[in-house]
Amino acid sequence: MKQFVLGVFLCFSLNVSAQQLIDTTMTLSEYLGYVKAFHPIVKQANLIVNESELKLLKSRGAFDPKIEVDYDRKKFENTEYYDKLNATFKIPTWYGLEFKGNFEENEGVYLNPEATVPNDGLYSVGVSIDIARGLIMNERMSMLKQAKLFVQQAEMDRQLLVNDILFEASVAYFNWLKAYNEKKVYESFVENASLRFNGVKKSYEVGERAAIDTTEARIALYDRRLNLEKARINYVKATLDLSNYLWLENNVPIELQDNIVPNTNTILEIDSVLSTSEFDLASFDINTHPKMLSLDYKYEGLDIQRRLTANNLLPTINLEYNFLSDTPEAINSFNTSNYKSGVNISMPLFLRKERADLKLAKLKIQDTEFEIEATKVTLKNKISAIDQELDSYVVQNDYNANIVTDYEKLLSAEERKFFLGESSIFLVNSRESKLIDAKLKAINLEYKFFETKAKLFNVLSTLPF
């Protein structure tokens, strides 16, 4: 793929004129493949998932074991007031339970009596637990659960963002194709007008046509050339707009060469490329839509926050129990005869902060519920409208195809009559103008059909290939 880009796309790497190059078709599939692989905004969307994964890693860190060392010493006028060492190893667990081991060694003249320990230090192993507020739901637990949901939500958001940029890129391709087809139409009719003008001029020179006929033929020729020039500049602008979505690795922008042209048979591949071929409105499940899944993950995260704030209405009751020993190498030395235990109870009297947090959490959930229902209805209506619009374009295209065919017959008949001397150049130009308008309408209908297909792809938020 990279060789194709370097050999075909990079106009600044080649010094071959456009006339010497053979036209190379760039299909919609190839084009979107480059957009999906190298566009900076697509890469930026991937950072959303990376960021959420790092936040998940951060929340897991709340359950990492940790070591704490507290050393304090005081010496004054050759007197050691105290020398205290306290080292602790803690292992946090899921349900507000924390295991810990401790080593304590203290000495000194003015040591607090309660800090007196054996000469070789005092060892302890124990556990602390919050049997009320932190048992069923606590800050560490809620952060980890929410971080897991954020990863899933970020994946859905990434898909939506990538889908948006692919939609915009697809519309740019269809506009490029439309401009190319219009330019081709005017090129063919400029050639027709040029042949007609030369024929009329020769007829005038031999006395078969009036001079005014050459004037009218020349006006038609210049008009076709004027329209061709307008179509050419529109094609140049559409090509440059398309180039905005074409990049290489390392964020290198690329520009299309003049010999790169769109696929005029895009109608044959659009459904497979945009993954709309198997869409069935009757069987489509709106709940599997990435936007709905993202909102569901958001709702679950808010519900976890609600459960945490509801749990905060309970009092804090911390229980701690530690077995003590000065001979840790003997396991049976840790027994219930030597222990240190404690209980800590606290609870705000009015719970105003906790009650307010709970109400705010419920309001956020209610707001998300409204958003979910509104989004569901909006998506359903959009999909239904687009589906009906596509059906309408199929019907319109059939009608217009018949109109083009009939105008071609009229123009062909009028040209035969003109060369038999039974018609005028004015009528031929009039028939031809009608045919041009009909062909341009056909091109515009095709563009609108493709654009609506892209809208369906966008609203379904499916990723191609």
N, C-alpha and C positions, 0 to 999 in steps of 0.2 A: 504493500500500500504506500509506503514511504517513497519507493522509487517512482510510483505513478505521480505522486505529488511533486516530487523534485523534477521529474522529467516533463510534466505537462503543465502544472499550475504556476510554477515560479517564473513569471515573465522576465524578471530581472536577471535570470540565470541563462537565458537564451537570447541570441541575437538574430533570430530567424524572423523574417517579415510574415505578416498574417497571410499574404497571398501565397506564400510558399508552404504554409502549414495545411495539413489535412484536418478537416473538422473531426473532433473527438467528442463523443457524447458522454456527458456526466449524468448518470441516472440519479433519481431521487434517493435510492438506497445508498449509493456511494457517497453522495453529498451529506446525508444525515449521519452516515457512519463517521465522517470526519468531524462533524459538529459534536457528536456524542463523545468522541474520543479526545478531542483537543480543545474545544471551546473553553475559554477561561471561566465563564459563568458555570459551566457544567463541573469543572474542577472545583470551583468555589462551593457548589452544592454538596460535593463529597466531603467538604470540611465540616458540614453540619453534623454528619454522622460521626466523623472523627472527634469532634468536640464533645458530643454526647457520650461517646465511649470513654473519653478521658474523664468526664464527670462521673461516670459509673466507677471507673478505677479509683477516683478520689473518694467516693462514698464507701467503697469497700475498705479503704484505708482506716475507716472508723472502727473496724473490727480487727485491725492489726495488733498483735501483741506489742507491748512496749515496756521499756526499762526506765525506771526513775531512780536517780541517785541524789540524795540530799546530804551534803557534808558541811558541818559547821564547827568552827573551832575558835576558842578565845584564850589568849595568853597575855598576861599583864604582870610586869615586874617579877619575872621568873616564876610566876604562878600560873599553872594551867587551870583556868576556870572550868573549861569543858572542851571535850573533843567528841563530836557526835557524828556517826555515820548511819544512814538509813537508806538501804537499797531495796527496791521493789520491782518485781516482775509481774505484769498484769496481762490477762487474756480475756478480752471482752467477748461475750457470746450473744446469741440472737435475742433471747427473751430477758433482757435486763439483768442477766446473770454475769458476774465477773469473778474469775478465779485469779488468785494472786499468791505469790510467795514473797517472803520478806526476810531480810537480814538486818539486824540492828546491833550496833556496837557503840557503847557510850562509856566515857570515863572522864574524870576531872574532879577538882576539889569542891567546886560549887555546883555540882550536877543536881538537877532536880531529882528527888528520891524516886519518883515514878519512872524515871528514865534509867534506873539502875538495872543492869543486865549482867549475866555471867561474864567471866573474864574472856572467854572465847566467843562472846556474842550470843545473841538470841535469834533463833530461826522460827519462822511461822509460815504456815500454809492455811489458806482459808478461802472463803467465798463471801461475796456481798450480793444482795439482790433487792430490787425494789418490788415489793409485793403488791403495790397498788398502781400508781401512775405509770411506771415504766415496765410493767410486766407484759401486758398484751401488745402495747404499742409504745415505742419510744423514738427519740430523735434519730438515733443511728439506724434503726429498723426502717423508719419511714423514708429517710434519705436514700437508702439502698433500693427500696422498692420503687420509689419515684424515679431514680436514675435508670433502672432497668426499663421502665415505661418510656422514659425520655429517649432511650436508644431506639426503641421501636417507633416512637412518634417521629424522631428525626429521620428515620429511613423513609417514612411516608412523605414527610415534608421535602426530603431530597428528591423523591420521585416526582412530586408536584412541581418543584422548581425546574428540574431537568425537562419535564414535559412542557413547561411554558416556553423554555428557550427553543426546544425542538419545534414547537408550534410556530413560533415567530420565524424560525429558519425555514420551515416548510412553506409558509406564506410568501417569504422572499423568493423561494425557488419557483413557486407557481406564478408569481408576478414576472419573474425572469422568463419563464416559458411563454407567458402571455405576450410580453414585449417582443420576444423572438418570433412568435407566430404572426403577430401583426406586421413586423418588418418583412417577413417572407411574403405576406399577402401583397404589400405595397410593391415589393421588388418584382413580383410576377406581373402586376398590373402596369408598372412603369414600362416593362418590356413590351406588353401589349400595346400601350399607348404610343410607344416609340415606333413600333412596326406600323401602327395605323397612321401615324403622322407621316412617315416616310412614304407609305402607299398613297395617301391623299395628295402629298406634295408631287409625287410623280404623275398622278392623274391630272393634277392642275397643270403641270408642265406640258402635258400632251393635249390639254384642252378639254379633258373629260370632266373636270371639277371646277367649281367656282373658287375664286381666291379666298372668299370668306370661309370656305370649308377648311382650308389650311390653317386659318387663324383659330378656328374653333378646335381643331385637332391639336394645335400647339398649346392652346389654353389647357386642354385636358392633360397633355403631357406634363406641362409645368405644374399643374395641380397635383398630379400623381407624384412627381418628384418632390414637391413641397411636403406632401404627407409622408413620403418615404423618409425624408430628412428628420421630420418630427418623430417618426417611429424609431429611426436609428438612435437619436439622442435619448429617447425613452429606454431603449434597450441598453445603452451605455450606462444610464443611471441605475437601471435594474441590476445590471451586472456588478456594478460597484456596491450596491446595497447587498447583493448576495455575498460578495467578498468579505463583508463584515463578519460573517459567520464561519469563515474558513481560516483555520490556524494549523500550525505544525506544533510538534513538541517544543518545549522550552518557550512557549508563548510567542512564537514567531508568526506574524500575520502573513497571509499570502493573497495574491491577486490573480484573477482568472486571465488567461491569455485569450486573444481574439478567436482562436480556433476551438475553444471549448464551448459546446452548445448543449442546451437541455435536451432531454429525451422527449420527443414529440409523441411517443406512445406511453406516456406516464399513466394514462388511464388503465393500462394493463397491469401495472404494479402497485398502484396507490393503496389498494386494500391490504395487500400482503405486507407492504412496508409500514403502514400506519396501524397495522393490527386491527383493522375495522371489518375484515371480511366475515368474521364469525359473530358479529354483533347482532343480537336479537333483543329488541326492546321488550318483548313479552316475558322473556326469561332472565332479563338482566336484574341482578340483585344489587340494589343501591347500597346495601350495608357493607359490601366488599370494596366499595370505592375508596381509594387512598385518602381522600379528604375526610370521609366518614370514619375510617380507621384511625386517622390522626386525632380527630375529635374524641373518639372513644378512649384512646390512650390518655388524652388530656383529662377527660372526665375521671378515669380511674386514678390518675395522679392526684386530682383534687379531692377525690373520695378518701384517699389515703391521708391527705392533709386534714380532712374533716375528722377522721377517726382519731388522729393524733390530738387535735384540739379538743375533741370530746373526752379523750382519755386524760387530758390535763385538768379536767374538773375534779379528778380524784386527788386525794391527799398524797403527799410523798412520804412513803414509809420504807426506809432503807434498813435492812437487817444485815449484820455482819458477824461472821463467826470465824475465828482463827485458832488453829491448834498451835501450841507453843512447844519448843524443844531446844535444848542446848547441845543435843547430840543427834543431828539430822541423819547421820549415817545409819542409825538404828530406827527403822521405820516404826516399830512399835512404841517408840518414845513419843510419837504424836498421838495423844489420847485425850479423853475428855476431862482428865484431872488437871491438865494445864491448858488454859485457853484464854482468849481475849475476845469479847463479844460486845456488841452495841446495837442500839436502835436509834434511828433519827426520824422524827415525824415533823412534817411541816405542811401548813395549808393556809392560803389566804382566807381571810374572813368573808370578804364580799365576792371574790372571784370575778371582779368586773373585767379584768383583762382577759381571763380565760373564756368568759361568756361572750365577750365581744369578738374574740378570735373565732369562736365556734360559729357565731352568726355570720361573720364575714366569709368563712369557709363555705357555709351553706348558700350564701348569696352567689359566690363564684360558681358553685355547682349548678344552681338554678340558671344562672346566666349561660353556662355551657349547654344545659339542656335545651334552652331556647335556641341557641346557635345550632345545635344538632338538628332540631326539627326544621328550622328555617332552611338550613343548608340542604337537608334531604329533599324538601319540596322544590327548592330552586334547581337542584341538579336534575330531578325528575322532569321538571318542566323544560329545562334547557335541552335535555336529551330528546324528549318528545318533539320539541319544536324543530330541532336539527334533523331528526329522522324524517319528519314531514317535508322539511325544506329540500332534503336530498331527493325524495320521491318527486317533488314538484320540478326540480331541475332536470330529472330524467325525462319527464313529459315535455318540458319546454325545449329540451334539446332535440327531441324527436320532431316537434313542430318546426323548429328552425332548420333542421336538416332537410326537411321537405321544401321549405322556402328557398334554401340555397340551391337545391336541385332544380326547382322551377325557374329561378332567376337565371341559372346557367343555360337552361333551354331557351329562355326568352332572348338572352344576349346572343347566343349562337344563331338563333333564327334572325335576329335583327342585323347581325353582321353579314349573313348571307344576302339578306334583302338589300343591305347597303351596297355591297359589291355588285349586285345586279341592278343598281340604280333605282331601287324601289323604296329606299329609306334615306335618312339624313344622318350626318355625323352627330347631330344633336341627340337624336333618339338612341343611337348606339352608346354615346356617353352617359345618357340618362339610365339606360339598362345596366351599364357597367357600374355606375355609382350605386345603384340599388343592390347589385350583387356584392360589391365591396362592403356595403353596410351590413348585409346579411352575414357575410363571412366574419366580419368583425364582431357581430352579435354572437355568432357561434363560438368564437374565441373567448369572448367575455363570459358567456354561459359556462364554458369549460372551466375558466378560472374560478368563477363563483362556486361551481360544483366541487372543485378541488379544495377551495378555501373552506367550504362547509364540511368536507371530509376531514380537513385539518381541525376544524372546530369540534367535530365529534371526537376525534382523537384526543384533543385537548381536554374536553369535558369528561371523557372517560378516564383520562390520566393513565393511559397505558403507555408503556415504553416500547418502541419499535425493536424488532429483531432482538 
